[in-house]
Amino acid sequence: MRAILTYHSIDDSGSPISVAPEQFRAHVRWLQSGVIRVVPLAELL
């Protein structure tokens, strides 16, 4: 399975399509942990 992770907005606005900066940092740390393989978009195409 392949998935593309996107973020519409990274800010503290509280918008339903935004992610708070600290939550985004936590997501990046998790991605860096190696739990899943992350590849550049060019590799998927």
Buried (B, 14 or more C-beta within 10 A) or exposed (E): EEEEEEEEEBEEEEEEEBBEEEEBEEBEEEEEEEEEEEEEEEEEE
